[in-house]
Amino acid sequence: MADHDDPRDIADYLIQEHGLNGALDAAIEGAMVAQNARDNYALSVWREIKAVIRERQAAHAAAEEDAGQPAYSDHR
């Protein structure tokens, strides 16, 4: 990854391509590749990307809850 990589831009791209849950999966996979390559810079960028995606997931869940829709299915 280059110095000009912006975690928010990358998160936006991953969300657009894979949806919220798929984006997190893709970011986790990217972090694993960086870790295996011992690329600490890329690993730190992926960490930030995952944080952005998790923030977006939380905001999405809160918006659904405010709208009266369940954010997830609870099968207890």
PDB file as gemmi writes it, atoms N, CA and C in Angstrom:
CRYST1    1.000    1.000    1.000  90.00  90.00  90.00 P 1                      
ATOM      1  N   MET A   1       0.842  -1.175   0.000  1.00  0.00           N  
ATOM      2  CA  MET A   1       0.000   0.000   0.000  1.00  0.00           C  
ATOM      3  C   MET A   1       0.888   1.239   0.000  1.00  0.00           C  
ATOM      4  N   ALA A   2       0.448   2.232  -0.688  1.00  0.00           N  
ATOM      5  CA  ALA A   2       1.224   3.461  -0.802  1.00  0.00           C  
ATOM      6  C   ALA A   2       0.908   4.407   0.344  1.00  0.00           C  
ATOM      7  N   ASP A   3       1.763   5.406   0.526  1.00  0.00           N  
ATOM      8  CA  ASP A   3       1.576   6.372   1.602  1.00  0.00           C  
ATOM      9  C   ASP A   3       0.297   7.169   1.465  1.00  0.00           C  
ATOM     10  N   HIS A   4      -0.257   7.278   0.263  1.00  0.00           N  
ATOM     11  CA  HIS A   4      -1.436   8.115   0.046  1.00  0.00           C  
ATOM     12  C   HIS A   4      -2.749   7.362   0.236  1.00  0.00           C  
ATOM     13  N   ASP A   5      -2.692   6.115   0.693  1.00  0.00           N  
ATOM     14  CA  ASP A   5      -3.914   5.342   0.915  1.00  0.00           C  
ATOM     15  C   ASP A   5      -4.713   5.946   2.053  1.00  0.00           C  
ATOM     16  N   ASP A   6      -5.989   6.170   1.807  1.00  0.00           N  
ATOM     17  CA  ASP A   6      -6.888   6.729   2.806  1.00  0.00           C  
ATOM     18  C   ASP A   6      -7.845   5.641   3.262  1.00  0.00           C  
ATOM     19  N   PRO A   7      -7.773   5.246   4.528  1.00  0.00           N  
ATOM     20  CA  PRO A   7      -8.637   4.168   5.011  1.00  0.00           C  
ATOM     21  C   PRO A   7     -10.121   4.419   4.759  1.00  0.00           C  
ATOM     22  N   ARG A   8     -10.587   5.651   4.846  1.00  0.00           N  
ATOM     23  CA  ARG A   8     -12.000   5.952   4.611  1.00  0.00           C  
ATOM     24  C   ARG A   8     -12.371   5.723   3.142  1.00  0.00           C  
ATOM     25  N   ASP A   9     -11.495   6.119   2.236  1.00  0.00           N  
ATOM     26  CA  ASP A   9     -11.757   5.877   0.815  1.00  0.00           C  
ATOM     27  C   ASP A   9     -11.784   4.382   0.508  1.00  0.00           C  
ATOM     28  N   ILE A  10     -10.851   3.653   1.090  1.00  0.00           N  
ATOM     29  CA  ILE A  10     -10.790   2.216   0.859  1.00  0.00           C  
ATOM     30  C   ILE A  10     -12.028   1.550   1.452  1.00  0.00           C  
ATOM     31  N   ALA A  11     -12.428   1.973   2.649  1.00  0.00           N  
ATOM     32  CA  ALA A  11     -13.638   1.423   3.275  1.00  0.00           C  
ATOM     33  C   ALA A  11     -14.856   1.702   2.405  1.00  0.00           C  
ATOM     34  N   ASP A  12     -14.958   2.923   1.880  1.00  0.00           N  
ATOM     35  CA  ASP A  12     -16.082   3.261   0.987  1.00  0.00           C  
ATOM     36  C   ASP A  12     -16.110   2.331  -0.215  1.00  0.00           C  
ATOM     37  N   TYR A  13     -14.961   2.109  -0.813  1.00  0.00           N  
ATOM     38  CA  TYR A  13     -14.875   1.229  -1.981  1.00  0.00           C  
ATOM     39  C   TYR A  13     -15.300  -0.197  -1.622  1.00  0.00           C  
ATOM     40  N   LEU A  14     -14.784  -0.716  -0.498  1.00  0.00           N  
ATOM     41  CA  LEU A  14     -15.119  -2.080  -0.102  1.00  0.00           C  
ATOM     42  C   LEU A  14     -16.609  -2.223   0.193  1.00  0.00           C  
ATOM     43  N   ILE A  15     -17.196  -1.217   0.830  1.00  0.00           N  
ATOM     44  CA  ILE A  15     -18.631  -1.253   1.127  1.00  0.00           C  
ATOM     45  C   ILE A  15     -19.435  -1.230  -0.167  1.00  0.00           C  
ATOM     46  N   GLN A  16     -19.017  -0.402  -1.107  1.00  0.00           N  
ATOM     47  CA  GLN A  16     -19.706  -0.324  -2.401  1.00  0.00           C  
ATOM     48  C   GLN A  16     -19.627  -1.661  -3.133  1.00  0.00           C  
ATOM     49  N   GLU A  17     -18.482  -2.301  -3.082  1.00  0.00           N  
ATOM     50  CA  GLU A  17     -18.276  -3.545  -3.815  1.00  0.00           C  
ATOM     51  C   GLU A  17     -18.882  -4.771  -3.125  1.00  0.00           C  
ATOM     52  N   HIS A  18     -18.861  -4.793  -1.780  1.00  0.00           N  
ATOM     53  CA  HIS A  18     -19.199  -6.011  -1.052  1.00  0.00           C  
ATOM     54  C   HIS A  18     -20.338  -5.856  -0.049  1.00  0.00           C  
ATOM     55  N   GLY A  19     -20.863  -4.650   0.152  1.00  0.00           N  
ATOM     56  CA  GLY A  19     -21.833  -4.426   1.219  1.00  0.00           C  
ATOM     57  C   GLY A  19     -21.104  -4.322   2.553  1.00  0.00           C  
ATOM     58  N   LEU A  20     -21.838  -3.959   3.611  1.00  0.00           N  
ATOM     59  CA  LEU A  20     -21.192  -3.737   4.909  1.00  0.00           C  
ATOM     60  C   LEU A  20     -20.514  -4.985   5.460  1.00  0.00           C  
ATOM     61  N   ASN A  21     -21.220  -6.092   5.488  1.00  0.00           N  
ATOM     62  CA  ASN A  21     -20.628  -7.297   6.072  1.00  0.00           C  
ATOM     63  C   ASN A  21     -19.513  -7.862   5.202  1.00  0.00           C  
ATOM     64  N   GLY A  22     -19.717  -7.857   3.905  1.00  0.00           N  
ATOM     65  CA  GLY A  22     -18.684  -8.342   2.996  1.00  0.00           C  
ATOM     66  C   GLY A  22     -17.441  -7.469   3.022  1.00  0.00           C  
ATOM     67  N   ALA A  23     -17.640  -6.167   3.224  1.00  0.00           N  
ATOM     68  CA  ALA A  23     -16.503  -5.247   3.306  1.00  0.00           C  
ATOM     69  C   ALA A  23     -15.635  -5.584   4.507  1.00  0.00           C  
ATOM     70  N   LEU A  24     -16.278  -5.878   5.632  1.00  0.00           N  
ATOM     71  CA  LEU A  24     -15.498  -6.236   6.822  1.00  0.00           C  
ATOM     72  C   LEU A  24     -14.746  -7.537   6.578  1.00  0.00           C  
ATOM     73  N   ASP A  25     -15.388  -8.494   5.944  1.00  0.00           N  
ATOM     74  CA  ASP A  25     -14.710  -9.752   5.618  1.00  0.00           C  
ATOM     75  C   ASP A  25     -13.492  -9.508   4.727  1.00  0.00           C  
ATOM     76  N   ALA A  26     -13.652  -8.640   3.730  1.00  0.00           N  
ATOM     77  CA  ALA A  26     -12.550  -8.327   2.819  1.00  0.00           C  
ATOM     78  C   ALA A  26     -11.409  -7.626   3.562  1.00  0.00           C  
ATOM     79  N   ALA A  27     -11.766  -6.731   4.492  1.00  0.00           N  
ATOM     80  CA  ALA A  27     -10.744  -6.016   5.265  1.00  0.00           C  
ATOM     81  C   ALA A  27      -9.999  -6.973   6.190  1.00  0.00           C  
ATOM     82  N   ILE A  28     -10.713  -7.908   6.780  1.00  0.00           N  
ATOM     83  CA  ILE A  28     -10.068  -8.903   7.638  1.00  0.00           C  
ATOM     84  C   ILE A  28      -9.100  -9.751   6.812  1.00  0.00           C  
ATOM     85  N   GLU A  29      -9.538 -10.132   5.621  1.00  0.00           N  
ATOM     86  CA  GLU A  29      -8.660 -10.909   4.739  1.00  0.00           C  
ATOM     87  C   GLU A  29      -7.416 -10.104   4.351  1.00  0.00           C  
ATOM     88  N   GLY A  30      -7.606  -8.829   4.037  1.00  0.00           N  
ATOM     89  CA  GLY A  30      -6.468  -7.968   3.711  1.00  0.00           C  
ATOM     90  C   GLY A  30      -5.495  -7.846   4.865  1.00  0.00           C  
ATOM     91  N   ALA A  31      -6.033  -7.737   6.076  1.00  0.00           N  
ATOM     92  CA  ALA A  31      -5.176  -7.646   7.265  1.00  0.00           C  
ATOM     93  C   ALA A  31      -4.390  -8.933   7.474  1.00  0.00           C  
ATOM     94  N   MET A  32      -5.022 -10.057   7.211  1.00  0.00           N  
ATOM     95  CA  MET A  32      -4.328 -11.336   7.362  1.00  0.00           C  
ATOM     96  C   MET A  32      -3.186 -11.461   6.359  1.00  0.00           C  
ATOM     97  N   VAL A  33      -3.426 -11.017   5.135  1.00  0.00           N  
ATOM     98  CA  VAL A  33      -2.368 -11.050   4.113  1.00  0.00           C  
ATOM     99  C   VAL A  33      -1.208 -10.149   4.542  1.00  0.00           C  
ATOM    100  N   ALA A  34      -1.535  -8.952   5.028  1.00  0.00           N  
ATOM    101  CA  ALA A  34      -0.491  -8.025   5.474  1.00  0.00           C  
ATOM    102  C   ALA A  34       0.289  -8.596   6.653  1.00  0.00           C  
ATOM    103  N   GLN A  35      -0.424  -9.241   7.565  1.00  0.00           N  
ATOM    104  CA  GLN A  35       0.243  -9.834   8.721  1.00  0.00           C  
ATOM    105  C   GLN A  35       1.180 -10.952   8.279  1.00  0.00           C  
ATOM    106  N   ASN A  36       0.718 -11.798   7.377  1.00  0.00           N  
ATOM    107  CA  ASN A  36       1.562 -12.887   6.886  1.00  0.00           C  
ATOM    108  C   ASN A  36       2.782 -12.369   6.146  1.00  0.00           C  
ATOM    109  N   ALA A  37       2.629 -11.222   5.486  1.00  0.00           N  
ATOM    110  CA  ALA A  37       3.741 -10.611   4.760  1.00  0.00           C  
ATOM    111  C   ALA A  37       4.628  -9.774   5.687  1.00  0.00           C  
ATOM    112  N   ARG A  38       4.214  -9.663   6.948  1.00  0.00           N  
ATOM    113  CA  ARG A  38       4.928  -8.842   7.938  1.00  0.00           C  
ATOM    114  C   ARG A  38       5.042  -7.391   7.484  1.00  0.00           C  
ATOM    115  N   ASP A  39       3.968  -6.923   6.852  1.00  0.00           N  
ATOM    116  CA  ASP A  39       3.906  -5.547   6.359  1.00  0.00           C  
ATOM    117  C   ASP A  39       3.144  -4.722   7.392  1.00  0.00           C  
ATOM    118  N   ASN A  40       3.888  -4.145   8.324  1.00  0.00           N  
ATOM    119  CA  ASN A  40       3.264  -3.417   9.425  1.00  0.00           C  
ATOM    120  C   ASN A  40       2.508  -2.179   8.969  1.00  0.00           C  
ATOM    121  N   TYR A  41       2.993  -1.517   7.926  1.00  0.00           N  
ATOM    122  CA  TYR A  41       2.273  -0.346   7.431  1.00  0.00           C  
ATOM    123  C   TYR A  41       0.900  -0.752   6.900  1.00  0.00           C  
ATOM    124  N   ALA A  42       0.874  -1.750   6.027  1.00  0.00           N  
ATOM    125  CA  ALA A  42      -0.402  -2.207   5.469  1.00  0.00           C  
ATOM    126  C   ALA A  42      -1.315  -2.715   6.577  1.00  0.00           C  
ATOM    127  N   LEU A  43      -0.756  -3.407   7.548  1.00  0.00           N  
ATOM    128  CA  LEU A  43      -1.550  -3.916   8.661  1.00  0.00           C  
ATOM    129  C   LEU A  43      -2.208  -2.773   9.421  1.00  0.00           C  
ATOM    130  N   SER A  44      -1.481  -1.675   9.627  1.00  0.00           N  
ATOM    131  CA  SER A  44      -2.076  -0.533  10.337  1.00  0.00           C  
ATOM    132  C   SER A  44      -3.168   0.130   9.505  1.00  0.00           C  
ATOM    133  N   VAL A  45      -2.984   0.181   8.190  1.00  0.00           N  
ATOM    134  CA  VAL A  45      -4.021   0.749   7.322  1.00  0.00           C  
ATOM    135  C   VAL A  45      -5.267  -0.138   7.370  1.00  0.00           C  
ATOM    136  N   TRP A  46      -5.088  -1.448   7.284  1.00  0.00           N  
ATOM    137  CA  TRP A  46      -6.227  -2.362   7.350  1.00  0.00           C  
ATOM    138  C   TRP A  46      -6.940  -2.247   8.691  1.00  0.00           C  
ATOM    139  N   ARG A  47      -6.200  -2.026   9.760  1.00  0.00           N  
ATOM    140  CA  ARG A  47      -6.814  -1.853  11.079  1.00  0.00           C  
ATOM    141  C   ARG A  47      -7.733  -0.640  11.070  1.00  0.00           C  
ATOM    142  N   GLU A  48      -7.269   0.447  10.465  1.00  0.00           N  
ATOM    143  CA  GLU A  48      -8.092   1.656  10.369  1.00  0.00           C  
ATOM    144  C   GLU A  48      -9.309   1.427   9.476  1.00  0.00           C  
ATOM    145  N   ILE A  49      -9.126   0.696   8.394  1.00  0.00           N  
ATOM    146  CA  ILE A  49     -10.239   0.394   7.488  1.00  0.00           C  
ATOM    147  C   ILE A  49     -11.310  -0.396   8.235  1.00  0.00           C  
ATOM    148  N   LYS A  50     -10.892  -1.398   9.000  1.00  0.00           N  
ATOM    149  CA  LYS A  50     -11.851  -2.196   9.761  1.00  0.00           C  
ATOM    150  C   LYS A  50     -12.599  -1.327  10.765  1.00  0.00           C  
ATOM    151  N   ALA A  51     -11.918  -0.390  11.388  1.00  0.00           N  
ATOM    152  CA  ALA A  51     -12.578   0.503  12.346  1.00  0.00           C  
ATOM    153  C   ALA A  51     -13.632   1.365  11.651  1.00  0.00           C  
ATOM    154  N   VAL A  52     -13.313   1.872  10.471  1.00  0.00           N  
ATOM    155  CA  VAL A  52     -14.275   2.685   9.714  1.00  0.00           C  
ATOM    156  C   VAL A  52     -15.500   1.848   9.354  1.00  0.00           C  
ATOM    157  N   ILE A  53     -15.274   0.639   8.880  1.00  0.00           N  
ATOM    158  CA  ILE A  53     -16.395  -0.226   8.495  1.00  0.00           C  
ATOM    159  C   ILE A  53     -17.253  -0.548   9.713  1.00  0.00           C  
ATOM    160  N   ARG A  54     -16.627  -0.832  10.844  1.00  0.00           N  
ATOM    161  CA  ARG A  54     -17.399  -1.126  12.061  1.00  0.00           C  
ATOM    162  C   ARG A  54     -18.213   0.092  12.505  1.00  0.00           C  
ATOM    163  N   GLU A  55     -17.656   1.283  12.354  1.00  0.00           N  
ATOM    164  CA  GLU A  55     -18.410   2.509  12.663  1.00  0.00           C  
ATOM    165  C   GLU A  55     -19.637   2.621  11.767  1.00  0.00           C  
ATOM    166  N   ARG A  56     -19.451   2.321  10.487  1.00  0.00           N  
ATOM    167  CA  ARG A  56     -20.569   2.386   9.540  1.00  0.00           C  
ATOM    168  C   ARG A  56     -21.616   1.323   9.856  1.00  0.00           C  
ATOM    169  N   GLN A  57     -21.169   0.132  10.253  1.00  0.00           N  
ATOM    170  CA  GLN A  57     -22.113  -0.920  10.638  1.00  0.00           C  
ATOM    171  C   GLN A  57     -22.939  -0.484  11.847  1.00  0.00           C  
ATOM    172  N   ALA A  58     -22.283   0.119  12.830  1.00  0.00           N  
ATOM    173  CA  ALA A  58     -22.985   0.580  14.031  1.00  0.00           C  
ATOM    174  C   ALA A  58     -23.981   1.681  13.685  1.00  0.00           C  
ATOM    175  N   ALA A  59     -23.582   2.597  12.820  1.00  0.00           N  
ATOM    176  CA  ALA A  59     -24.481   3.674  12.408  1.00  0.00           C  
ATOM    177  C   ALA A  59     -25.676   3.108  11.645  1.00  0.00           C  
ATOM    178  N   HIS A  60     -25.432   2.136  10.794  1.00  0.00           N  
ATOM    179  CA  HIS A  60     -26.506   1.500  10.029  1.00  0.00           C  
ATOM    180  C   HIS A  60     -27.481   0.781  10.966  1.00  0.00           C  
ATOM    181  N   ALA A  61     -26.943   0.057  11.932  1.00  0.00           N  
ATOM    182  CA  ALA A  61     -27.786  -0.659  12.893  1.00  0.00           C  
ATOM    183  C   ALA A  61     -28.611   0.333  13.717  1.00  0.00           C  
ATOM    184  N   ALA A  62     -28.009   1.442  14.123  1.00  0.00           N  
ATOM    185  CA  ALA A  62     -28.728   2.452  14.902  1.00  0.00           C  
ATOM    186  C   ALA A  62     -29.835   3.083  14.072  1.00  0.00           C  
ATOM    187  N   ALA A  63     -29.563   3.337  12.802  1.00  0.00           N  
ATOM    188  CA  ALA A  63     -30.572   3.926  11.920  1.00  0.00           C  
ATOM    189  C   ALA A  63     -31.744   2.977  11.731  1.00  0.00           C  
ATOM    190  N   GLU A  64     -31.454   1.693  11.577  1.00  0.00           N  
ATOM    191  CA  GLU A  64     -32.529   0.710  11.443  1.00  0.00           C  
ATOM    192  C   GLU A  64     -33.346   0.611  12.723  1.00  0.00           C  
ATOM    193  N   GLU A  65     -32.664   0.669  13.848  1.00  0.00           N  
ATOM    194  CA  GLU A  65     -33.359   0.598  15.137  1.00  0.00           C  
ATOM    195  C   GLU A  65     -34.247   1.827  15.327  1.00  0.00           C  
ATOM    196  N   ASP A  66     -33.753   2.988  14.955  1.00  0.00           N  
ATOM    197  CA  ASP A  66     -34.543   4.223  15.056  1.00  0.00           C  
ATOM    198  C   ASP A  66     -35.761   4.172  14.139  1.00  0.00           C  
ATOM    199  N   ALA A  67     -35.628   3.474  13.031  1.00  0.00           N  
ATOM    200  CA  ALA A  67     -36.733   3.365  12.082  1.00  0.00           C  
ATOM    201  C   ALA A  67     -37.722   2.277  12.493  1.00  0.00           C  
ATOM    202  N   GLY A  68     -37.435   1.604  13.606  1.00  0.00           N  
ATOM    203  CA  GLY A  68     -38.340   0.575  14.082  1.00  0.00           C  
ATOM    204  C   GLY A  68     -38.119  -0.774  13.449  1.00  0.00           C  
ATOM    205  N   GLN A  69     -37.038  -0.909  12.710  1.00  0.00           N  
ATOM    206  CA  GLN A  69     -36.718  -2.196  12.089  1.00  0.00           C  
ATOM    207  C   GLN A  69     -35.633  -2.869  12.904  1.00  0.00           C  
ATOM    208  N   PRO A  70     -35.703  -4.174  13.030  1.00  0.00           N  
ATOM    209  CA  PRO A  70     -34.641  -4.853  13.772  1.00  0.00           C  
ATOM    210  C   PRO A  70     -33.309  -4.764  13.032  1.00  0.00           C  
ATOM    211  N   ALA A  71     -32.243  -4.494  13.767  1.00  0.00           N  
ATOM    212  CA  ALA A  71     -30.912  -4.416  13.175  1.00  0.00           C  
ATOM    213  C   ALA A  71     -30.367  -5.802  12.871  1.00  0.00           C  
ATOM    214  N   TYR A  72     -30.893  -6.805  13.575  1.00  0.00           N  
ATOM    215  CA  TYR A  72     -30.493  -8.181  13.332  1.00  0.00           C  
ATOM    216  C   TYR A  72     -31.614  -9.083  13.809  1.00  0.00           C  
ATOM    217  N   SER A  73     -31.521 -10.309  13.423  1.00  0.00           N  
ATOM    218  CA  SER A  73     -32.539 -11.272  13.825  1.00  0.00           C  
ATOM    219  C   SER A  73     -32.073 -11.986  15.080  1.00  0.00           C  
ATOM    220  N   ASP A  74     -32.902 -12.002  16.097  1.00  0.00           N  
ATOM    221  CA  ASP A  74     -32.575 -12.660  17.354  1.00  0.00           C  
ATOM    222  C   ASP A  74     -33.458 -13.892  17.490  1.00  0.00           C  
ATOM    223  N   HIS A  75     -32.874 -15.056  17.372  1.00  0.00           N  
ATOM    224  CA  HIS A  75     -33.636 -16.307  17.361  1.00  0.00           C  
ATOM    225  C   HIS A  75     -33.538 -17.040  18.693  1.00  0.00           C  
ATOM    226  N   ARG A  76     -33.759 -16.358  19.786  1.00  0.00           N  
ATOM    227  CA  ARG A  76     -33.694 -17.035  21.084  1.00  0.00           C  
ATOM    228  C   ARG A  76     -35.004 -17.629  21.441  1.00  0.00           C  
TER     229      ARG A  76                                                      
END                                                                             
